[in-house]
């Protein structure tokens, strides 16, 4: 289920549940109050009419009992049955003795052998019962005798005699048993009514008075209320749905946008720049946190790319002490830097060892030529001078031996100039430049600014400086067609500076395929932990080399 559907379901379910619970509670309370009020009102009406009837009967009895005996008409009654029935004075229900079964309350007085009686006018009773104030459209109050037949006119059956209407309802039965109460039950028509009942017992008269109103009339307001509540529920539900839709846009849309943004970031794109609506402080803070996360990841990715390119000098600061990714990347960079430094050290040491081995071998060969072949050739020269008698052969052989000695001396000097050990690199370069000036048409100017005493230049540095100058001069002679070379070697307290210049054709440092000569120069500078700058244009090529002064002289 989507977030929007979940929010809609939860909100609308809660709203609907609350509305239904409140509506049912209100309906039940209103129903109980209405029923209670109806029953109380019916009971008040019944009590009032009961009192009125009792007062009417008692008043009639008092007037009748004190009046002198007189003759009353008995044409409408069965006198024979009455004489056999009544033996004492009192108030009787004479309805069943009436020839037409009209409701009759008889007042009977017996004095010796004399009997007199009077019928209370039915209209007086009828007027009391038919008073319908507070009874609504379906309410009525009526009387029922002990024989379960009505004694008052039914408002619903006006054409039938009361005595012909049988009433044997729950309320009547309870009232005849002496109970007084109220409730909901079916009346003599079989219709559910709200009714109250009690017994009227005066002298020999035993009737029941009931006040009732149809249940349908009572619950009509409840039905109307029910419809209104259903309408209210429907309206509130619609309003709740509309508001929840609006609310889901406020809540769900930023979260959905954040989900899209996180999915894009999960795919590796941290450069998105979408602007989203931030409609609350909390959502604004969520997107600010997301932006900070994105910026942090962008920085980490950029730093990772730099590390991937082995640009280990790139700078990165973790966002906080909890930034595990940032700290891991920094640690990885430091480890790579350590590895690279160790690798560079190993590579430089390897090159240094190779160069040292090469120079040692050159020194050994130089000594072999100087100390081995030199004495032999000198001995051969003495032998020729003393043993060869032919002057011509002697001169020719001496010339050959002298040339051989000179060539061996040059080879020995090229392999390892003896002046390096005896007089240092300044003097060695001076001799080398002088020999080149004599044998080539190029002008070489060398300026020696090294310290003549207390020099801190090591033997390895002297050898490398001499070899670098050899390579530079040889390259110029072979490729540059230069007329002038200027060399300056300076010694300072902390470093050695070598400046080399020629006015040759130059080369493009970015395009030219570097030969082994310049590669050898760079490697020797690297071995000495130095730095080199090369600038070359037609007519001006320069090399600026700086080597640090080492602590101990080898």
C-alpha positions as CSV (number, residue, x, y, z in Angstrom):
1,X,0.0,0.0,0.0
2,X,1.3,3.4,-0.9
3,X,2.0,6.1,1.7
4,X,-0.8,8.3,0.4
5,X,-3.3,5.5,0.5
6,X,-2.2,4.5,4.0
7,X,-2.6,8.1,5.3
8,X,-6.0,8.4,3.6
9,X,-7.2,5.1,5.0
10,X,-6.0,5.8,8.6
11,X,-7.3,9.4,8.7
12,X,-10.7,8.6,7.2
13,X,-11.1,5.4,9.2
14,X,-10.4,7.3,12.4
15,X,-12.7,10.2,11.4
16,X,-15.5,7.8,10.4
17,X,-15.1,5.8,13.5
18,X,-15.2,8.8,15.8
19,X,-18.3,10.2,13.9
20,X,-20.1,7.0,14.1
21,X,-19.4,6.4,17.8
22,X,-20.4,10.0,18.6
23,X,-23.5,9.7,16.5
24,X,-24.6,6.4,18.1
25,X,-23.9,7.7,21.6
26,X,-25.8,10.9,20.9
27,X,-28.7,9.0,19.3
28,X,-29.0,6.6,22.2
29,X,-28.8,9.4,24.7
30,X,-31.4,11.4,22.8
31,X,-33.6,8.3,22.4
32,X,-33.4,7.5,26.2
33,X,-34.2,11.1,27.1
34,X,-37.1,11.3,24.7
35,X,-38.6,8.0,25.9
36,X,-38.2,9.1,29.5
37,X,-39.8,12.4,28.8
38,X,-42.7,10.8,26.9
39,X,-43.4,8.3,29.6
40,X,-43.1,11.0,32.3
41,X,-45.6,13.1,30.3
42,X,-48.0,10.2,29.8
43,X,-47.7,9.4,33.5
44,X,-48.6,13.0,34.4
45,X,-51.6,13.0,32.1
46,X,-52.7,9.6,33.4
47,X,-52.3,10.7,37.0
48,X,-54.2,13.9,36.4
49,X,-57.1,12.1,34.7
50,X,-57.1,9.5,37.4
51,X,-57.4,12.1,40.1
52,X,-60.1,14.0,38.1
53,X,-62.1,10.7,37.7
54,X,-61.7,9.8,41.3
55,X,-62.7,13.3,42.4
56,X,-65.7,13.2,40.1
57,X,-66.9,9.8,41.3
58,X,-66.3,10.7,45.0
59,X,-68.1,14.1,44.6
60,X,-71.1,12.3,42.9
61,X,-71.2,9.7,45.6
62,X,-71.1,12.3,48.4
63,X,-74.0,14.2,46.8
64,X,-76.0,11.1,46.1
65,X,-75.5,9.4,49.4
66,X,-76.8,12.4,51.4
67,X,-79.8,13.0,49.2
68,X,-83.2,11.6,50.3
69,X,-84.5,8.4,48.7
70,X,-86.3,9.1,45.5
71,X,-87.4,7.1,42.5
72,X,-84.9,6.9,39.6
73,X,-85.6,5.5,36.1
74,X,-84.4,2.0,35.6
75,X,-85.8,1.3,32.2
76,X,-82.3,0.9,30.7
77,X,-81.1,-1.6,33.2
78,X,-82.0,-5.2,34.0
79,X,-83.3,-4.5,37.5
80,X,-83.7,-8.2,38.4
81,X,-80.1,-8.9,37.8
82,X,-79.1,-5.8,39.8
83,X,-81.3,-6.6,42.8
84,X,-79.8,-10.1,43.0
85,X,-76.3,-8.7,42.6
86,X,-76.1,-5.8,45.0
87,X,-76.7,-6.2,48.7
88,X,-74.6,-3.4,50.1
89,X,-74.3,0.3,49.3
90,X,-71.4,1.3,47.1
91,X,-70.1,2.4,43.7
92,X,-70.5,-0.3,41.1
93,X,-69.7,-0.8,37.4
94,X,-73.2,-1.3,35.9
95,X,-72.1,-1.4,32.3
96,X,-72.9,-5.0,31.8
97,X,-76.4,-4.5,33.2
98,X,-77.1,-1.7,30.8
99,X,-79.4,-2.9,28.1
100,X,-77.2,-1.2,25.4
101,X,-73.9,-1.9,27.3
102,X,-73.2,1.8,27.7
103,X,-70.5,2.7,30.2
104,X,-72.3,3.2,33.5
105,X,-70.9,3.9,36.9
106,X,-73.7,3.2,39.3
107,X,-74.1,4.7,42.8
108,X,-76.1,2.2,44.9
109,X,-77.5,2.9,48.3
110,X,-79.4,0.2,50.2
111,X,-81.4,1.0,53.4
112,X,-83.3,-1.9,54.7
113,X,-85.6,-3.1,51.9
114,X,-85.1,0.1,50.0
115,X,-82.5,0.6,47.2
116,X,-81.7,3.7,45.3
117,X,-79.1,4.2,42.6
118,X,-77.8,6.8,40.3
119,X,-75.7,6.6,37.0
120,X,-73.0,9.2,36.7
121,X,-73.4,10.9,33.3
122,X,-71.0,9.3,30.8
123,X,-70.3,12.7,29.2
124,X,-68.6,13.8,32.4
125,X,-66.3,10.8,32.2
126,X,-65.8,11.2,28.5
127,X,-64.9,14.8,28.7
128,X,-62.1,14.0,31.2
129,X,-60.7,11.1,29.1
130,X,-61.0,12.8,25.7
131,X,-59.0,15.8,26.9
132,X,-56.0,15.3,24.6
133,X,-53.6,18.1,25.7
134,X,-50.1,16.7,25.5
135,X,-51.2,13.5,23.8
136,X,-49.9,14.2,20.3
137,X,-51.6,12.8,17.2
138,X,-51.9,9.2,18.4
139,X,-52.2,9.5,22.2
140,X,-55.3,8.5,24.2
141,X,-56.4,7.7,27.7
142,X,-59.1,5.1,28.3
143,X,-60.7,2.9,30.9
144,X,-60.9,-0.9,31.0
145,X,-63.0,-3.0,33.4
146,X,-62.2,-6.2,35.2
147,X,-63.7,-8.2,32.4
148,X,-61.0,-6.8,30.0
149,X,-63.5,-4.8,28.0
150,X,-63.2,-1.1,27.5
151,X,-65.3,1.3,29.4
152,X,-64.5,4.5,27.5
153,X,-64.7,5.3,23.8
154,X,-61.7,4.4,21.6
155,X,-60.5,7.3,19.5
156,X,-59.3,4.8,16.9
157,X,-62.6,2.8,16.8
158,X,-65.2,5.5,17.3
159,X,-68.1,3.5,15.7
160,X,-67.7,0.5,18.1
161,X,-69.1,0.3,21.5
162,X,-66.5,0.3,24.2
163,X,-67.9,-2.8,25.8
164,X,-67.3,-4.7,22.5
165,X,-63.6,-3.9,22.5
166,X,-61.5,-6.5,24.2
167,X,-58.3,-5.2,25.9
168,X,-55.9,-7.8,27.2
169,X,-52.6,-6.1,27.0
170,X,-49.4,-6.4,29.1
171,X,-50.1,-3.1,30.8
172,X,-53.8,-4.0,31.7
173,X,-52.8,-7.4,33.1
174,X,-50.2,-5.8,35.4
175,X,-52.6,-3.0,36.4
176,X,-55.4,-5.5,37.3
177,X,-52.9,-7.3,39.5
178,X,-52.4,-4.2,41.5
179,X,-49.2,-2.9,39.8
180,X,-48.6,0.6,38.6
181,X,-46.0,1.2,35.9
182,X,-45.0,2.1,32.4
183,X,-43.4,0.5,29.4
184,X,-43.5,-0.3,25.7
185,X,-46.0,-2.9,24.7
186,X,-48.7,-3.7,22.1
187,X,-52.1,-2.1,22.7
188,X,-55.5,-3.5,21.9
189,X,-55.0,-2.8,18.2
190,X,-51.7,-4.8,18.2
191,X,-49.7,-1.6,17.7
192,X,-46.6,-0.9,19.8
193,X,-47.2,2.0,22.1
194,X,-45.5,3.8,25.0
195,X,-48.0,3.4,27.9
196,X,-48.5,4.1,31.6
197,X,-51.2,2.3,33.7
198,X,-52.7,2.2,37.2
199,X,-55.8,0.9,38.9
200,X,-58.8,3.0,39.9
201,X,-60.3,1.3,42.9
202,X,-63.2,3.1,44.6
203,X,-65.7,1.2,46.7
204,X,-66.8,-1.7,44.5
205,X,-65.5,-0.2,41.3
206,X,-62.3,-1.7,39.9
207,X,-61.2,-0.2,36.7
208,X,-57.8,0.5,35.0
209,X,-56.8,3.8,33.4
210,X,-54.2,3.7,30.7
211,X,-52.6,6.6,28.8
212,X,-50.8,5.5,25.6
213,X,-49.1,7.0,22.5
214,X,-48.0,5.2,19.4
215,X,-44.3,4.3,19.3
216,X,-44.1,5.4,15.7
217,X,-45.1,8.9,16.7
218,X,-42.5,8.9,19.5
219,X,-39.7,7.6,17.4
220,X,-40.5,9.9,14.4
221,X,-38.1,12.6,15.8
222,X,-35.6,9.8,16.3
223,X,-35.9,8.7,12.7
224,X,-35.6,12.3,11.6
225,X,-32.5,12.6,13.8
226,X,-31.2,9.4,12.4
227,X,-31.5,10.8,8.9
228,X,-29.9,14.0,9.9
229,X,-27.0,12.2,11.6
230,X,-26.5,10.0,8.5
231,X,-26.4,13.2,6.5
232,X,-23.9,14.8,8.9
233,X,-21.8,11.6,8.8
234,X,-21.8,11.7,5.0
235,X,-20.9,15.4,4.9
236,X,-18.2,15.1,7.5
237,X,-16.8,12.0,5.8
238,X,-16.7,13.9,2.5
239,X,-15.1,16.9,4.2
240,X,-12.6,14.6,5.9
241,X,-11.7,12.9,2.6
242,X,-11.1,16.3,1.0
243,X,-9.1,17.5,3.9
244,X,-7.2,14.2,4.1
245,X,-6.4,14.5,0.4
246,X,-5.0,18.0,1.0
247,X,-3.2,16.7,4.1
248,X,-1.6,13.9,2.2
249,X,-0.3,16.4,-0.3
250,X,1.3,18.3,2.5
251,X,2.7,15.2,4.2
252,X,3.1,12.6,1.5
253,X,4.3,14.7,-1.4
254,X,7.5,15.8,0.4
255,X,8.2,12.3,1.6
256,X,7.5,11.0,-2.0
257,X,9.9,13.6,-3.4
258,X,12.4,12.7,-0.7
259,X,12.0,9.0,-1.8
260,X,12.7,10.0,-5.4
261,X,15.7,12.0,-4.4
262,X,17.0,9.1,-2.3
263,X,16.5,6.7,-5.2
264,X,18.5,9.0,-7.5
265,X,21.2,9.1,-4.9
266,X,21.0,5.4,-4.4
267,X,21.8,5.1,-8.2
268,X,24.9,7.1,-7.7
269,X,23.8,10.6,-8.8
270,X,24.6,13.1,-6.1
271,X,24.4,16.2,-8.3
272,X,20.6,16.6,-8.5
273,X,19.4,20.1,-7.7
274,X,15.6,19.7,-7.6
275,X,13.7,22.2,-5.4
276,X,10.8,20.9,-3.4
277,X,8.1,22.7,-1.5
278,X,8.9,22.7,2.2
279,X,5.5,23.5,3.9
280,X,6.5,23.0,7.6
281,X,9.5,23.4,9.8
282,X,9.9,19.6,10.2
283,X,9.8,18.9,6.5
284,X,12.2,21.8,5.9
285,X,14.6,20.3,8.4
286,X,14.2,16.9,6.7
287,X,15.2,18.4,3.3
288,X,18.0,20.4,4.9
289,X,19.3,17.1,6.4
290,X,18.9,15.5,3.0
291,X,20.8,18.4,1.3
292,X,23.5,18.0,4.0
293,X,23.7,14.3,3.3
294,X,23.8,14.9,-0.4
295,X,26.6,17.5,0.0
296,X,28.5,15.2,2.3
297,X,28.2,12.3,-0.3
298,X,29.2,14.7,-3.1
299,X,32.3,15.6,-1.1
300,X,33.0,12.0,-0.4
301,X,32.4,11.0,-4.0
302,X,34.7,13.8,-5.3
303,X,37.3,12.9,-2.7
304,X,37.0,9.2,-3.8
305,X,37.4,10.2,-7.5
306,X,40.5,12.2,-6.5
307,X,41.8,9.2,-4.7
308,X,41.0,7.0,-7.7
309,X,43.1,9.3,-9.8
310,X,45.8,8.9,-7.2
311,X,45.6,12.6,-6.4
312,X,46.6,12.0,-2.8
313,X,47.1,15.7,-2.0
314,X,43.4,16.4,-2.2
315,X,41.9,17.7,1.1
316,X,38.9,16.3,2.8
317,X,37.5,16.9,6.3
318,X,34.9,14.5,7.8
319,X,31.6,16.1,8.7
320,X,31.7,15.0,12.3
321,X,33.1,12.4,14.6
322,X,30.3,10.0,13.5
323,X,31.2,10.4,9.7
324,X,32.5,6.8,9.3
325,X,32.6,7.1,5.5
326,X,34.7,10.3,5.6
327,X,37.1,9.0,8.2
328,X,37.5,5.7,6.2
329,X,38.3,7.7,3.0
330,X,40.8,9.9,4.8
331,X,42.4,6.7,6.4
332,X,42.5,5.1,2.9
333,X,44.1,8.3,1.4
334,X,46.7,8.3,4.2
335,X,47.4,4.6,3.7
336,X,47.8,5.2,-0.1
337,X,50.1,8.1,0.6
338,X,52.2,6.0,2.9
339,X,52.2,3.2,0.3
340,X,53.1,5.6,-2.5
341,X,55.9,7.2,-0.3
342,X,57.2,3.8,0.5
343,X,57.0,2.8,-3.1
344,X,58.7,6.0,-4.2
345,X,61.4,5.4,-1.6
346,X,61.8,1.8,-2.7
347,X,61.9,2.9,-6.4
348,X,64.4,5.7,-5.7
349,X,66.5,3.4,-3.5
350,X,66.4,0.8,-6.3
351,X,67.5,3.5,-8.9
352,X,70.1,4.8,-6.5
353,X,71.4,1.3,-6.0
354,X,71.5,0.7,-9.8
355,X,73.2,4.1,-10.4
356,X,75.6,3.4,-7.5
357,X,76.4,0.0,-8.9
358,X,76.9,1.5,-12.4
359,X,79.2,4.2,-11.0
360,X,81.1,1.7,-8.9
361,X,81.5,-0.5,-12.0
362,X,82.7,2.6,-13.9
363,X,85.1,3.4,-11.1
364,X,86.4,-0.2,-11.1
365,X,86.9,-0.2,-14.9
366,X,88.5,3.2,-14.8
367,X,91.0,1.9,-12.2
368,X,91.5,-1.3,-14.2
369,X,92.4,0.8,-17.3
370,X,94.5,3.2,-15.4
371,X,96.2,0.8,-13.0
372,X,96.3,-2.3,-15.2
373,X,96.8,-1.4,-18.8
374,X,98.6,1.9,-18.1
375,X,101.7,0.3,-16.5
376,X,101.8,-2.4,-19.2
377,X,101.7,0.1,-22.0
378,X,104.4,2.2,-20.2
379,X,106.5,-0.9,-19.9
380,X,105.9,-1.6,-23.6
381,X,107.0,1.9,-24.4
382,X,110.3,1.5,-22.5
383,X,110.8,-1.9,-24.2
384,X,110.4,-0.3,-27.6
385,X,112.8,2.5,-26.8
386,X,115.5,0.1,-25.5
387,X,115.0,-3.1,-27.6
388,X,114.0,-1.9,-31.0
389,X,117.1,-0.9,-33.0
390,X,115.4,0.5,-36.0
391,X,114.6,4.1,-35.4
392,X,111.8,4.2,-37.8
393,X,110.0,1.2,-36.3
394,X,110.8,2.6,-32.9
395,X,109.1,5.9,-33.7
396,X,106.1,4.2,-35.3
397,X,105.6,1.9,-32.4
398,X,106.0,4.6,-29.8
399,X,103.4,6.7,-31.6
400,X,101.0,3.8,-31.6
401,X,101.6,3.2,-27.9
402,X,101.3,6.9,-27.0
403,X,97.9,7.1,-28.8
404,X,96.8,4.0,-27.0
405,X,97.8,5.4,-23.7
406,X,96.0,8.7,-24.5
407,X,92.8,6.8,-25.5
408,X,92.9,4.7,-22.4
409,X,93.4,7.8,-20.3
410,X,90.3,9.4,-22.0
411,X,88.3,6.3,-21.5
412,X,89.3,6.1,-17.9
413,X,88.4,9.7,-17.4
414,X,85.0,9.3,-19.1
415,X,84.2,6.3,-16.9
416,X,85.2,8.1,-13.7
417,X,87.2,11.3,-13.7
418,X,89.9,11.0,-11.1
419,X,89.5,14.7,-10.3
420,X,86.1,14.0,-8.7
421,X,87.8,12.2,-5.8
422,X,90.7,14.6,-5.6
423,X,89.3,18.1,-6.4
424,X,85.5,17.9,-6.4
425,X,82.8,18.4,-9.0
426,X,83.7,22.0,-9.7
427,X,87.2,21.3,-10.9
428,X,86.0,18.1,-12.8
429,X,83.3,20.1,-14.7
430,X,85.9,22.8,-15.5
431,X,88.3,20.3,-17.0
432,X,85.4,18.6,-18.9
433,X,84.2,21.9,-20.3
434,X,87.7,22.9,-21.3
435,X,88.1,19.6,-23.2
436,X,84.8,20.1,-25.0
437,X,85.7,23.7,-25.9
438,X,88.9,22.4,-27.5
439,X,87.3,19.6,-29.5
440,X,84.1,21.4,-30.7
441,X,83.1,24.6,-32.2
442,X,80.6,25.5,-29.5
443,X,81.3,28.0,-26.7
444,X,80.7,26.7,-23.2
445,X,80.8,29.1,-20.2
446,X,81.0,27.4,-16.8
447,X,80.7,29.3,-13.6
448,X,81.7,27.4,-10.4
449,X,80.2,28.9,-7.3
450,X,80.7,25.9,-5.0
451,X,82.4,26.2,-1.7
452,X,86.1,25.5,-2.1
453,X,86.5,24.6,1.5
454,X,84.0,22.9,3.9
455,X,81.7,22.0,1.0
456,X,78.7,19.8,2.0
457,X,78.2,18.2,-1.4
458,X,78.4,14.4,-1.1
459,X,80.3,12.2,-3.4
460,X,77.1,10.7,-4.8
461,X,75.8,14.2,-5.5
462,X,79.0,15.1,-7.2
463,X,78.8,12.1,-9.4
464,X,75.2,12.7,-10.3
465,X,75.8,16.5,-11.0
466,X,78.7,15.5,-13.3
467,X,76.6,12.9,-15.1
468,X,73.7,15.3,-15.5
469,X,76.0,17.9,-17.1
470,X,77.5,15.2,-19.4
471,X,74.0,14.3,-20.6
472,X,72.9,17.9,-21.1
473,X,76.0,18.9,-23.0
474,X,75.8,15.7,-25.2
475,X,72.2,16.4,-26.0
476,X,72.9,19.9,-27.0
477,X,75.8,18.8,-29.2
478,X,73.7,16.1,-30.9
479,X,70.3,17.8,-31.3
480,X,70.2,21.5,-30.6
481,X,72.7,23.1,-33.1
482,X,73.5,25.6,-30.4
483,X,76.4,28.1,-30.5
484,X,76.5,28.9,-26.8
485,X,76.1,27.0,-23.5
486,X,76.1,28.6,-20.1
487,X,76.4,26.5,-16.9
488,X,76.2,27.8,-13.3
489,X,76.8,25.5,-10.4
490,X,76.0,27.2,-7.0
491,X,76.2,25.8,-3.5
492,X,74.1,27.3,-0.7
493,X,73.7,26.4,3.0
494,X,70.6,24.2,2.3
495,X,70.7,23.3,-1.4
496,X,72.7,23.0,-4.5
497,X,71.6,24.9,-7.7
498,X,72.5,23.9,-11.2
499,X,71.4,26.2,-14.1
500,X,72.0,25.1,-17.7
501,X,71.2,27.2,-20.8
502,X,71.7,26.8,-24.5
503,X,70.6,28.9,-27.5
504,X,69.7,25.9,-29.7
505,X,66.5,25.0,-31.6
506,X,64.8,23.8,-28.4
507,X,61.9,21.3,-28.2
508,X,58.2,21.1,-27.1
509,X,58.2,19.5,-23.7
510,X,54.5,18.6,-24.1
511,X,54.8,16.9,-27.5
512,X,58.3,15.6,-27.9
513,X,58.9,12.0,-27.1
514,X,61.5,12.3,-24.4
515,X,64.7,10.4,-25.0
516,X,66.6,8.4,-22.6
517,X,69.0,11.3,-21.9
518,X,66.3,13.5,-20.3
519,X,64.8,10.5,-18.6
520,X,68.3,9.7,-17.1
521,X,68.6,13.3,-16.0
522,X,65.2,13.3,-14.2
523,X,66.0,10.0,-12.6
524,X,69.3,11.3,-11.2
525,X,67.5,14.4,-9.9
526,X,64.9,12.2,-8.3
527,X,67.6,10.0,-6.7
528,X,69.0,13.0,-5.1
529,X,65.5,14.1,-3.8
530,X,65.7,17.2,-6.0
531,X,63.5,19.2,-8.3
532,X,63.8,20.1,-11.9
533,X,62.2,22.8,-14.1
534,X,62.5,22.6,-17.9
535,X,61.7,25.6,-20.2
536,X,62.3,25.3,-23.9
537,X,61.5,27.5,-26.9
538,X,63.5,28.1,-30.1
539,X,66.7,30.0,-29.1
540,X,66.3,29.4,-25.4
541,X,66.4,26.1,-23.5
542,X,67.0,26.1,-19.8
543,X,67.2,23.5,-17.0
544,X,66.9,24.6,-13.4
545,X,67.8,21.9,-10.9
546,X,67.9,22.1,-7.1
547,X,69.3,19.4,-4.9
548,X,69.0,19.4,-1.1
549,X,72.1,19.4,1.0
550,X,72.4,16.1,2.9
551,X,73.5,16.0,6.5
552,X,76.5,13.8,6.2
553,X,79.1,13.8,3.5
554,X,79.7,10.4,2.0
